[in-house]
Amino acid sequence: LRGRFQETYIVNQWAEIMGKPIAERTGRIYIRKKILYLELLSAPLKQELQSHKQKLIEKLNQLTASGAIEDIIFL
């Protein structure tokens, strides 16, 4: 139950976690089996986030104080 709560927190707080500019260029966000799926509407943003993927995973896991996210897939 705790893991599901942390996943919901990440999805609902995406704009506050990443900031308004990134949130505006993000389409769908969902988590399945500890994998965060992000639909990005900007190719340069997708490339930038891809290069900082591990740091983003660490940041999200620190915010939830757990290993809620193991991987990120950019759509």
C-alpha positions as CSV (number, residue, x, y, z in Angstrom):
1,L,0.0,0.0,0.0
2,R,2.9,2.4,0.8
3,G,4.4,1.8,-2.6
4,R,1.2,2.7,-4.4
5,F,0.9,5.9,-2.3
6,Q,4.4,6.9,-3.3
7,E,3.7,6.3,-6.9
8,T,0.5,8.4,-6.8
9,Y,2.4,11.1,-5.0
10,I,5.0,11.3,-7.8
11,V,2.3,11.5,-10.5
12,N,0.2,14.1,-8.8
13,Q,3.1,16.3,-7.7
14,W,5.0,16.1,-11.0
15,A,4.6,19.9,-11.7
16,E,6.0,20.8,-8.2
17,I,8.8,18.2,-8.4
18,M,10.1,19.1,-11.9
19,G,8.9,22.7,-12.2
20,K,6.3,24.3,-14.5
21,P,8.4,24.5,-17.7
22,I,9.0,20.7,-17.7
23,A,5.4,19.9,-16.5
24,E,4.0,21.9,-19.4
25,R,6.0,19.8,-21.9
26,T,4.9,16.5,-20.3
27,G,1.9,14.6,-21.5
28,R,0.9,11.4,-19.8
29,I,2.6,10.2,-16.6
30,Y,2.1,6.8,-15.1
31,I,3.9,4.1,-13.1
32,R,3.7,0.4,-13.6
33,K,5.9,-2.2,-11.8
34,K,8.3,0.5,-10.5
35,I,8.8,1.9,-14.0
36,L,7.9,5.6,-14.6
37,Y,6.5,6.2,-18.1
38,L,6.7,9.8,-19.3
39,E,5.2,11.1,-22.5
40,L,7.3,14.1,-23.5
41,L,6.1,16.7,-26.0
42,S,9.5,18.1,-26.7
43,A,12.4,16.2,-28.3
44,P,15.1,18.4,-26.8
45,L,13.6,17.9,-23.3
46,K,13.4,14.2,-23.9
47,Q,17.1,14.1,-24.8
48,E,18.1,16.2,-21.8
49,L,16.1,14.1,-19.4
50,Q,17.5,10.9,-20.9
51,S,21.0,12.1,-20.2
52,H,20.1,12.8,-16.6
53,K,17.9,9.7,-16.1
54,Q,19.8,8.2,-13.1
55,K,19.9,11.6,-11.2
56,L,16.1,11.9,-11.8
57,I,15.5,8.4,-10.5
58,E,17.6,9.2,-7.4
59,K,15.7,12.5,-6.8
60,L,12.3,10.9,-7.1
61,N,13.3,8.1,-4.7
62,Q,14.7,10.6,-2.2
63,L,11.4,12.5,-2.3
64,T,9.4,9.4,-1.5
65,A,12.1,8.0,0.9
66,S,12.0,4.6,-0.9
67,G,12.8,2.8,-4.1
68,A,9.5,3.6,-5.7
69,I,11.1,4.1,-9.1
70,E,13.6,1.7,-10.7
71,D,13.6,2.9,-14.3
72,I,12.2,5.6,-16.5
73,I,10.9,5.1,-20.0
74,F,10.5,8.2,-22.2
75,L,7.6,8.0,-24.7
